[in-house]
């Protein structure tokens, strides 16, 4: 590759005016850890926050709405990428870092002081969404900026390893959030769901102070400094990013690769918590402990994968990660059911659930605002089953049948149309149906909660570790690959856009889509096809369109 940035001197021989490598890694990584600490707090506490801020709707809808609010912070990240990517390419990486860390920290601390729906009504979730949007804006310029900063300090053949520490910092942020949540639960006991959940958010002020202190001591990257000395900085990085046909092709390839790795990483790092607590009804404290330990064990995979990227290339590591992790998804989540809630697994095998009805009368069971009424017999049956948290399948009833029959093993429960009932009458009927269904499920061995004494925690731990470890192999090559794909003068903007678009609209929506798809189909595993589908698309692009970048000198990219 030639050199659009006008840099004739290889990075390894640039004047060493920047901070030492170790200090550059620490300064960039601490902000990344803080970013993921913030996002992991909301993800891990989604069930609690759903009850606090969306209590005006039913429990299932409240949880989906809470996941959507979680996704809002990700969905706005592309806008943050444009804003802060442009700033980073025009005035420097360091100044951008200081702004993003302050925005991120202020928004996180603010969540800890918010009034709940019970005390402030609709104002509470509105302000929560606004704070999540601020977090998303800041995050849009944070992680890719950190990758750029570290990579621009690194020698060519150590770039993968050096960047791996910054990528690992994201998981370290997850780890710290789990530790803080566990500590808060231990400290507040039963009061955690009342007020103790606020402590992890308010306590983030400590990380903000440390992060800001380190960021203020950072020096600009050597590559950017030379661009500035040569007066070769881009005056319109957004225009150059999108109007150059060659760069546009790079953007499309980068987005596809980012979409696959983001989908798999978020599935492995975040969705097991949702699945185990919300679907399998496992004790949240036990889940947090197991996930925390699995995260600790998997941390060495980051430098190992980074080292492999430097030794065998970005493309082979991508390939291994995509193929193996995609093959593991369904066996791992089926294993969660077997080992985390064996009574549920046994009941599903011995007394499978079906809904016999007219499938054309079944609605889309997505109700984020809680304003829709589901009145058909099919909808009534599906809503009751979704609330109970069990899998089922819909089969077509005999012609002319207007009601719906829930069949659990050899027992049945009939539901009817409620469109002629008043709102009060409909709620009363739904409550009776739910109670009758619960009695029926209990009679056939379906547990209301997972029995902690029957949870095989070591096997759950092992399953998380295996999936998480290979998902890291999909994540690790993306940092050095993105840095090496784009010219220096527009690197911050060009990297930030595809990465944050994928992180926001694929990864951020992943828990919502997986949960909603499973709720709609009645199968707790069907939503897993969403991330697997993205991985398959990424694998195709990787094989046919991605060129190996391991030997690229980023100070001489055209």
MIVEX-149016 format. One record per residue (C-alpha): residue in three letters; x negated, y negated, z negated. Coordinates in pm, whole numbers, padded with zeros to 5 digits, always signed. Example, Ala and Ser with C-alpha at 12.3 -4.5 7.8 and 13.67 -1.06 7.14 Angstrom:
2
ALA-01230+00450-00780 SER-01367+00106-00714 
% end
This chain:
558
UNK+00000+00000+00000 UNK-00113-00357+00069 UNK-00078-00659-00155 UNK+00212-00910-00146 UNK+00107-01058-00477 UNK-00223-01181-00342 UNK-00432-00988-00594 UNK-00760-00872-00449 UNK-00912-00747-00775 UNK-00810-00404-00911 UNK-00642-00408-01248 UNK-00926-00214-01411 UNK-01169-00499-01332 UNK-00951-00799-01415 UNK-01087-01032-01683 UNK-00986-00905-02026 UNK-00803-01215-02144 UNK-00499-01023-02268 UNK-00452-00852-02601 UNK-00623-00517-02655 UNK-00432-00220-02515 UNK-00321-00087-02851 UNK-00184-00425-02958 UNK-00004-00466-02626 UNK+00164-00126-02670 UNK+00268-00197-03030 UNK+00401-00545-02953 UNK+00606-00424-02655 UNK+00725-00104-02822 UNK+00855-00256-03144 UNK+01115-00454-02954 UNK+01221-00145-02761 UNK+01263+00043-03090 UNK+01472-00246-03224 UNK+01690-00247-02909 UNK+01769+00122-02944 UNK+01817+00095-03318 UNK+02093-00157-03248 UNK+02264+00051-02982 UNK+02230+00377-03175 UNK+02394+00223-03481 UNK+02710+00155-03289 UNK+02705+00492-03114 UNK+02647+00688-03436 UNK+02915+00493-03623 UNK+03172+00490-03343 UNK+03419+00697-03545 UNK+03398+00461-03845 UNK+03415+00149-03629 UNK+03716+00286-03442 UNK+03906+00302-03770 UNK+03788-00044-03879 UNK+03837-00244-03561 UNK+04096-00053-03356 UNK+04337+00070-03621 UNK+04634-00077-03433 UNK+04651+00229-03203 UNK+04655+00607-03250 UNK+04333+00781-03353 UNK+04246+00927-03012 UNK+04300+00598-02830 UNK+04110+00410-03101 UNK+03810+00635-03048 UNK+03817+00587-02671 UNK+03852+00211-02723 UNK+03555+00220-02962 UNK+03353+00403-02698 UNK+03453+00142-02441 UNK+03329-00131-02673 UNK+03007+00068-02704 UNK+02995+00073-02325 UNK+03053-00304-02294 UNK+02705-00370-02430 UNK+02566-00153-02153 UNK+02795-00273-01875 UNK+02674-00632-01908 UNK+02309-00529-01897 UNK+02275-00585-01518 UNK+02361-00951-01575 UNK+02094-00967-01844 UNK+01854-00803-01598 UNK+01912-01079-01345 UNK+01884-01358-01601 UNK+01582-01236-01793 UNK+01415-01062-01499 UNK+01409-01396-01316 UNK+01271-01572-01625 UNK+01008-01301-01671 UNK+00887-01329-01311 UNK+00882-01709-01312 UNK+00751-01812-01655 UNK+00611-01493-01805 UNK+00676-01170-01991 UNK+00593-01298-02340 UNK+00840-01587-02357 UNK+01115-01365-02226 UNK+01045-01108-02499 UNK+01084-01367-02774 UNK+01424-01480-02646 UNK+01564-01128-02597 UNK+01457-01005-02940 UNK+01621-01303-03113 UNK+01949-01253-02925 UNK+01950-00880-02995 UNK+01877-00920-03365 UNK+02128-01198-03424 UNK+02412-01004-03259 UNK+02336-00686-03456 UNK+02324-00865-03790 UNK+02651-01037-03700 UNK+02835-00703-03668 UNK+02756-00636-04034 UNK+02947-00948-04141 UNK+03254-00910-03920 UNK+03604-00892-04074 UNK+03798-00576-03986 UNK+04127-00542-03798 UNK+04310-00507-04129 UNK+04199-00853-04243 UNK+04165-01047-03917 UNK+04387-00867-03668 UNK+04299-00884-03299 UNK+04024-01141-03370 UNK+03805-00868-03520 UNK+03770-00645-03210 UNK+03742-00952-02984 UNK+03444-01088-03179 UNK+03292-00739-03193 UNK+03312-00715-02814 UNK+03149-01060-02781 UNK+02860-00952-03002 UNK+02820-00634-02799 UNK+02802-00848-02484 UNK+02523-01059-02635 UNK+02337-00739-02723 UNK+02382-00619-02366 UNK+02249-00942-02216 UNK+01937-00921-02431 UNK+01886-00551-02363 UNK+01901-00619-01989 UNK+01566-00795-02009 UNK+01410-00600-02295 UNK+01311-00246-02199 UNK+01199-00302-01840 UNK+01005-00606-01959 UNK+00827-00390-02214 UNK+00744-00131-01948 UNK+00614-00402-01716 UNK+00402-00559-01988 UNK+00236-00234-02095 UNK+00186-00108-01739 UNK+00023-00434-01634 UNK-00234-00384-01910 UNK-00303-00019-01824 UNK-00571+00147-01607 UNK-00417+00335-01315 UNK-00483+00689-01440 UNK-00361+00621-01796 UNK-00045+00434-01706 UNK+00190+00726-01768 UNK+00045+00797-02112 UNK+00037+00431-02216 UNK+00393+00366-02102 UNK+00506+00683-02282 UNK+00459+00513-02620 UNK+00698+00236-02522 UNK+00949+00490-02392 UNK+00909+00692-02712 UNK+00986+00375-02906 UNK+01343+00396-02775 UNK+01382+00734-02941 UNK+01203+00605-03250 UNK+01475+00342-03268 UNK+01734+00620-03260 UNK+01544+00798-03535 UNK+01528+00488-03755 UNK+01900+00430-03709 UNK+01977+00787-03820 UNK+01754+00746-04125 UNK+01914+00416-04221 UNK+02266+00557-04177 UNK+02180+00860-04390 UNK+02032+00636-04658 UNK+02338+00412-04654 UNK+02569+00715-04682 UNK+02367+00846-04973 UNK+02363+00509-05144 UNK+02732+00423-05105 UNK+02888+00772-05111 UNK+03262+00763-05045 UNK+03246+00384-05012 UNK+03048+00418-04688 UNK+03363+00418-04474 UNK+03494+00120-04672 UNK+03195-00116-04675 UNK+02874+00089-04671 UNK+02875+00105-04289 UNK+02780-00266-04290 UNK+02440-00205-04454 UNK+02259-00063-04146 UNK+02365-00365-03941 UNK+02273-00626-04200 UNK+01949-00442-04281 UNK+01830-00486-03923 UNK+01706-00831-04027 UNK+01389-00655-04146 UNK+01318-00517-03798 UNK+01396-00856-03645 UNK+01137-01033-03861 UNK+00868-00772-03786 UNK+00946-00768-03414 UNK+00944-01144-03383 UNK+00615-01176-03571 UNK+00448-00931-03332 UNK+00603-01082-03020 UNK+00482-01431-03109 UNK+00124-01302-03124 UNK+00141-01141-02778 UNK-00065-01270-02488 UNK+00049-01265-02127 UNK-00034-00963-01908 UNK-00357-00991-01702 UNK-00176-00931-01371 UNK+00073-01210-01437 UNK-00203-01444-01554 UNK-00390-01395-01227 UNK-00073-01459-01027 UNK-00025-01782-01218 UNK-00388-01887-01171 UNK-00359-01823-00799 UNK-00025-02010-00789 UNK+00140-01707-00630 UNK+00439-01675-00865 UNK+00774-01618-00698 UNK+00998-01924-00680 UNK+01310-01716-00608 UNK+01265-01363-00745 UNK+01636-01275-00713 UNK+01642-01377-00346 UNK+01323-01185-00273 UNK+01457-00882-00458 UNK+01780-00848-00262 UNK+01713-01001+00081 UNK+01401-00803+00170 UNK+01521-00484+00350 UNK+01216-00287+00235 UNK+01272-00387-00127 UNK+01644-00314-00097 UNK+01561+00045-00002 UNK+01336+00066-00308 UNK+01623-00062-00523 UNK+01860+00209-00398 UNK+01609+00487-00461 UNK+01525+00346-00803 UNK+01892+00317-00901 UNK+01964+00678-00809 UNK+01668+00810-01005 UNK+01759+00590-01301 UNK+02120+00711-01288 UNK+02017+01076-01316 UNK+01766+01028-01595 UNK+01997+00792-01784 UNK+02291+01031-01763 UNK+02085+01324-01887 UNK+01904+01135-02160 UNK+02221+00978-02301 UNK+02395+01314-02287 UNK+02113+01473-02486 UNK+02041+01186-02725 UNK+02387+01043-02798 UNK+02670+01269-02689 UNK+02594+01562-02925 UNK+02680+01333-03217 UNK+03017+01246-03060 UNK+03087+01606-02961 UNK+02997+01759-03296 UNK+03182+01505-03512 UNK+03482+01414-03297 UNK+03553+01733-03101 UNK+03421+02004-03333 UNK+03505+01815-03657 UNK+03166+01882-03816 UNK+03071+01680-04126 UNK+02908+01356-03998 UNK+02638+01364-04266 UNK+02531+01713-04160 UNK+02534+01611-03793 UNK+02322+01303-03858 UNK+02070+01513-04052 UNK+02037+01775-03779 UNK+02013+01516-03501 UNK+01752+01323-03700 UNK+01532+01632-03746 UNK+01569+01726-03379 UNK+01467+01374-03278 UNK+01154+01393-03493 UNK+01052+01726-03344 UNK+01100+01598-02988 UNK+00893+01279-03025 UNK+00565+01447-02913 UNK+00733+01530-02581 UNK+00698+01163-02478 UNK+00318+01143-02476 UNK+00299+01500-02343 UNK+00528+01411-02053 UNK+00338+01086-01998 UNK+00011+01280-01987 UNK+00165+01522-01735 UNK+00275+01226-01522 UNK-00088+01114-01504 UNK-00219+01463-01433 UNK+00029+01618-01188 UNK+00231+01316-01076 UNK+00567+01150-01135 UNK+00760+01363-00886 UNK+00682+01710-01030 UNK+00771+01596-01385 UNK+01097+01449-01256 UNK+01170+01777-01077 UNK+01113+01993-01384 UNK+01321+01766-01604 UNK+01617+01736-01367 UNK+01644+02105-01278 UNK+01595+02256-01623 UNK+01807+02005-01817 UNK+02098+02036-01572 UNK+02090+02415-01606 UNK+02092+02384-01986 UNK+02393+02152-02028 UNK+02681+02400-02031 UNK+02503+02678-02225 UNK+02396+02425-02491 UNK+02743+02277-02544 UNK+02907+02618-02547 UNK+02646+02707-02807 UNK+02748+02406-03017 UNK+03099+02551-03042 UNK+02972+02897-03134 UNK+02732+02780-03401 UNK+02884+02455-03532 UNK+03247+02569-03552 UNK+03253+02949-03517 UNK+03613+02969-03641 UNK+03721+02749-03349 UNK+03525+02962-03103 UNK+03685+03278-03241 UNK+04033+03127-03227 UNK+03984+03013-02866 UNK+03880+03366-02770 UNK+04157+03546-02958 UNK+04444+03299-02908 UNK+04384+03081-02599 UNK+04616+02784-02555 UNK+04820+02708-02244 UNK+05081+02448-02158 UNK+05354+02581-01929 UNK+05510+02282-01753 UNK+05561+02100-01426 UNK+05209+01963-01353 UNK+05354+01679-01144 UNK+05512+01538-01461 UNK+05174+01509-01637 UNK+05041+01152-01661 UNK+04690+01016-01686 UNK+04634+01030-02061 UNK+04421+00714-02079 UNK+04565+00441-02296 UNK+04290+00202-02413 UNK+04530-00076-02513 UNK+04772+00156-02688 UNK+05069+00005-02503 UNK+05176+00297-02284 UNK+05442+00545-02389 UNK+05402+00910-02295 UNK+05752+01056-02280 UNK+05752+01355-02045 UNK+05741+01703-02202 UNK+05396+01760-02050 UNK+05263+01432-02189 UNK+05408+01503-02532 UNK+05242+01844-02539 UNK+04904+01716-02413 UNK+04903+01427-02659 UNK+04969+01661-02951 UNK+04692+01898-02838 UNK+04444+01614-02780 UNK+04512+01484-03132 UNK+04451+01836-03267 UNK+04117+01846-03082 UNK+04157+02182-02910 UNK+04102+02303-02554 UNK+04388+02425-02338 UNK+04487+02472-01977 UNK+04800+02370-01791 UNK+04988+02636-01593 UNK+05288+02579-01370 UNK+05619+02673-01525 UNK+05900+02851-01344 UNK+06101+02639-01103 UNK+06370+02423-01259 UNK+06222+02420-01607 UNK+06226+02068-01756 UNK+06060+02114-02092 UNK+05701+02214-02172 UNK+05594+02517-02370 UNK+05272+02520-02572 UNK+05162+02880-02599 UNK+04907+02969-02868 UNK+04830+03337-02839 UNK+05171+03505-02854 UNK+05346+03211-03026 UNK+05519+02918-02859 UNK+05625+02560-02930 UNK+05860+02372-02698 UNK+05837+01998-02633 UNK+06104+01788-02461 UNK+06151+01450-02295 UNK+06152+01151-02531 UNK+06226+00873-02282 UNK+06576+00819-02422 UNK+06453+00782-02781 UNK+06374+00455-02954 UNK+06012+00383-03047 UNK+06076+00482-03407 UNK+06254+00803-03304 UNK+05976+00889-03058 UNK+05708+00847-03325 UNK+05906+01063-03565 UNK+05945+01334-03302 UNK+05572+01317-03218 UNK+05490+01356-03588 UNK+05716+01663-03615 UNK+05559+01813-03303 UNK+05209+01751-03440 UNK+05299+01912-03773 UNK+05455+02216-03602 UNK+05154+02248-03373 UNK+04913+02226-03667 UNK+05100+02503-03845 UNK+05091+02714-03530 UNK+04719+02654-03481 UNK+04643+02733-03845 UNK+04836+03059-03819 UNK+04612+03163-03529 UNK+04286+03066-03696 UNK+04226+02720-03547 UNK+04052+02514-03819 UNK+04145+02150-03884 UNK+03779+02086-03976 UNK+03457+02277-03933 UNK+03368+02468-04251 UNK+03021+02342-04358 UNK+02936+02682-04503 UNK+02987+02844-04161 UNK+02779+02597-03960 UNK+02462+02758-03828 UNK+02255+02440-03861 UNK+01923+02596-03744 UNK+02080+02708-03416 UNK+02252+02372-03362 UNK+01916+02208-03429 UNK+01741+02437-03179 UNK+02000+02368-02908 UNK+01962+01992-02950 UNK+01583+02020-02941 UNK+01580+02225-02619 UNK+01817+01992-02432 UNK+01654+01676-02568 UNK+01302+01794-02486 UNK+01377+01853-02118 UNK+01584+01534-02094 UNK+01267+01349-02199 UNK+01097+01490-01891 UNK+01361+01315-01679 UNK+01304+00986-01866 UNK+00927+00971-01892 UNK+00834+00933-01522 UNK+01083+00650-01462 UNK+00874+00381-01636 UNK+00550+00420-01442 UNK+00740+00502-01121 UNK+00943+00180-01134 UNK+00636-00031-01208 UNK+00454+00127-00915 UNK+00742+00090-00670 UNK+00775-00291-00677 UNK+00547-00589-00599 UNK+00402-00777-00895 UNK+00557-01113-00811 UNK+00914-00973-00834 UNK+00847-00664-01045 UNK+01035-00771-01358 UNK+01353-00855-01164 UNK+01332-00562-00922 UNK+01276-00308-01201 UNK+01539-00453-01430 UNK+01829-00449-01183 UNK+01844-00076-01091 UNK+01744+00041-01436 UNK+02002-00167-01620 UNK+02272-00103-01362 UNK+02222+00269-01420 UNK+02187+00232-01797 UNK+02496+00014-01813 UNK+02738+00170-01570 UNK+02624+00532-01582 UNK+02470+00579-01926 UNK+02678+00327-02120 UNK+03004+00466-01985 UNK+02892+00827-02023 UNK+03044+00896-02368 UNK+03370+00731-02259 UNK+03393+00919-01928 UNK+03292+01256-02073 UNK+03538+01223-02361 UNK+03821+01088-02142 UNK+03774+01353-01870 UNK+03782+01627-02131 UNK+04093+01477-02291 UNK+04269+01456-01953 UNK+04187+01810-01840 UNK+04234+01970-02180 UNK+03891+02134-02157 UNK+03627+02007-02399 UNK+03352+02099-02151 UNK+03491+01957-01825 UNK+03356+01606-01887 UNK+03002+01745-01879 UNK+03025+01761-01500 UNK+02992+01382-01496 UNK+02624+01371-01604 UNK+02541+01692-01419 UNK+02678+01540-01098 UNK+02451+01237-01132 UNK+02150+01463-01188 UNK+02227+01658-00870 UNK+02246+01334-00667 UNK+01919+01213-00821 UNK+01750+01543-00742 UNK+01847+01512-00375 UNK+01708+01158-00355 UNK+01394+01263-00540 UNK+01323+01545-00294 UNK+01392+01361+00031 UNK+01328+00991-00031 UNK+01093+00936-00326 UNK+00720+00911-00249 UNK+00468+00997-00519 UNK+00331+00681-00686 UNK+00070+00820-00926 UNK-00229+00679-00739 UNK-00080+00335-00673 UNK-00285+00036-00792 UNK-00015-00201-00917 UNK-00242-00500-00859 UNK-00238-00415-00488 UNK+00119-00326-00399 UNK+00290-00433-00077 
% end
